[in-house]
Amino acid sequence: MKSLLEVENIEKWHGLLKTLDGISLCLEEGEILTLLGPSGGGKTTLLRILAGLENPDRGRICLDGRDLAPVEPHRRGVGLVFQDAALFPHLNVEANVAFGLRMAGMKKKESQHRVFEMLELVGLSGMEKRRVDGLSGGERQRVALARSLAPSPRLLLLDEPLGALDRNLRERLARDLRTILKKQQLTAVFVTHDQEEAFSLGDRIAVLLDGRLERMDRPEALSAYPGSPAVARFLGEPNVFTIKELPAGLRGYFGDLSDERAVLIRPEGIGLLPFIPAEGGGGRACKSLVGEKDAAFLSAHVKERRFFGAFFRVELDFGGGFVLTARLPVSMVPPEEGAEVELVLKEGMFFALNSVQRDR
Ligand SMILES: Nc1ncnc2c1ncn2[C@@H]1O[C@H](COP(=O)(O)OP(=O)(O)OP(=O)(O)O)[C@@H](O)[C@H]1O
């Protein structure tokens, strides 16, 4: 089966800057892709190219098997929603939503029916005659969404549509948005730099760093295995090292990997003694409980401990400038700053990443 959207080797330059570098991806019908990346990573540029607002310097985009290069933006069957809603201030809600339909020549009665349907879908029934300049930020985004959905686009592109809203509203709208898109079985690309939003909204996530598509996978898979050191760091993993940076004791966990190989240690995968609950209590009993060889136990000093409400973050100093970050559940009594602790890495919580580190 052919994918709905096929993006092949897109390259884009802005002056001497290569904004997009060999982007290739496919989207199936009804799939939601979130484009995640830091500011300047190229997310908006890729979206603008998909929409036809910018041309790529190289590469090809096909929608429904049709090459989009010669197709004007408004004939691509692509809908757009931006962060600032960009509504027409002199028109009411109904006229805003009907805009694309009227432009496409739809009769008034028919378009009115579609507008009502769309307003119901986005939870704004009964607000047809309201002026848009009197609406709240969340309502404006719902109108913008209804306007983009009304002409039944084949592909919907959303650029940080919730970016200007406060946290609570943003979470609620993100949930509603996914429900709405799924109800319509719409294929969508959603740009965000908010990780929670990307993970909760997307069927798949594409991580864009410095114009390169570093990783594209299901949220669970991306979280379980970030792939490269750059993606791991971007996702907030604090313990990404090369083998040669590790103190000898920790190195032992990784067998005979080469010095340059990057590895990741999950902060929640660090067991501290005597802070691992054990039936008999005491270090020895704990050691046998976690079932590791004595040789795997290492010593470090607590450099810093911070409480974050849902967990403790503890910085463990191994000497020689090497610091490991651990994350402890609140149910554990964390050691005092300056205390000497023994620690062990839990099974499955440390692993090699797939390439050597690159300077970025
Ligand atoms: N028209 C342009 N002219 C010059 N440089 C541009 C232009 N458009 C984008 N860029 C540059 O390309 C890079 C990627 O920009 P882009 O807006 O696509 O990133 P982004 O990931 O969407 O960032 P943000 O999250 O801040 O919106 C940036 O360095 C930006 O300055």
The ligand as an SDF file (V2000), in Angstrom:
LIG
                    3D

 31 33  0  0  0  0  0  0  0  0999 V2000
   13.4660   32.7550    5.5480 N   0  0  0  0  0  0  0  0  0  0  0  0
   14.5740   32.4590    6.2420 C   0  0  0  0  0  0  0  0  0  0  0  0
   15.7130   33.1240    6.0470 N   0  0  0  0  0  0  0  0  0  0  0  0
   16.8420   32.8430    6.7290 C   0  0  0  0  0  0  0  0  0  0  0  0
   16.9420   31.8550    7.6360 N   0  0  0  0  0  0  0  0  0  0  0  0
   15.8310   31.1530    7.8790 C   0  0  0  0  0  0  0  0  0  0  0  0
   14.5910   31.4100    7.2100 C   0  0  0  0  0  0  0  0  0  0  0  0
   13.6790   30.5270    7.6620 N   0  0  0  0  0  0  0  0  0  0  0  0
   14.3050   29.7690    8.5820 C   0  0  0  0  0  0  0  0  0  0  0  0
   15.5870   30.1290    8.7120 N   0  0  0  0  0  0  0  0  0  0  0  0
   16.5830   29.5300    9.6270 C   0  0  0  0  0  0  0  0  0  0  0  0
   16.4650   28.1160    9.5310 O   0  0  0  0  0  0  0  0  0  0  0  0
   16.6130   27.5090   10.7930 C   0  0  0  0  0  0  0  0  0  0  0  0
   15.3870   26.6690   11.1100 C   0  0  0  0  0  0  0  0  0  0  0  0
   14.2940   27.5070   11.3470 O   0  0  0  0  0  0  0  0  0  0  0  0
   12.8300   26.9590   11.6860 P   0  0  0  0  0  0  0  0  0  0  0  0
   11.9500   28.1550   11.9300 O   0  0  0  0  0  0  0  0  0  0  0  0
   12.4090   26.0220   10.6350 O   0  0  0  0  0  0  0  0  0  0  0  0
   13.0900   26.1810   13.0360 O   0  0  0  0  0  0  0  0  0  0  0  0
   12.0460   25.6590   14.1120 P   0  0  0  0  0  0  0  0  0  0  0  0
   12.5070   24.3070   14.4850 O   0  0  0  0  0  0  0  0  0  0  0  0
   10.6560   25.7760   13.5820 O   0  0  0  0  0  0  0  0  0  0  0  0
   12.2540   26.6790   15.2960 O   0  0  0  0  0  0  0  0  0  0  0  0
   11.1610   27.3230   16.2960 P   0  0  0  0  0  0  0  0  0  0  0  0
   10.7640   26.2140   17.2190 O   0  0  0  0  0  0  0  0  0  0  0  0
   11.9360   28.4120   16.9800 O   0  0  0  0  0  0  0  0  0  0  0  0
   10.0470   27.8480   15.4590 O   0  0  0  0  0  0  0  0  0  0  0  0
   16.8530   28.6360   11.7760 C   0  0  0  0  0  0  0  0  0  0  0  0
   18.2290   28.7520   11.9950 O   0  0  0  0  0  0  0  0  0  0  0  0
   16.2920   29.8520   11.0630 C   0  0  0  0  0  0  0  0  0  0  0  0
   16.9420   31.0200   11.4920 O   0  0  0  0  0  0  0  0  0  0  0  0
  1  2  1  0
  2  3  1  0
  2  7  2  0
  3  4  2  0
  4  5  1  0
  5  6  2  0
  6  7  1  0
  6 10  1  0
  7  8  1  0
  8  9  2  0
  9 10  1  0
 10 11  1  0
 11 12  1  0
 11 30  1  0
 12 13  1  0
 13 14  1  0
 13 28  1  0
 14 15  1  0
 15 16  1  0
 16 17  2  0
 16 18  1  0
 16 19  1  0
 19 20  1  0
 20 21  2  0
 20 22  1  0
 20 23  1  0
 23 24  1  0
 24 25  2  0
 24 26  1  0
 24 27  1  0
 28 29  1  0
 28 30  1  0
 30 31  1  0
M  END
$$$$
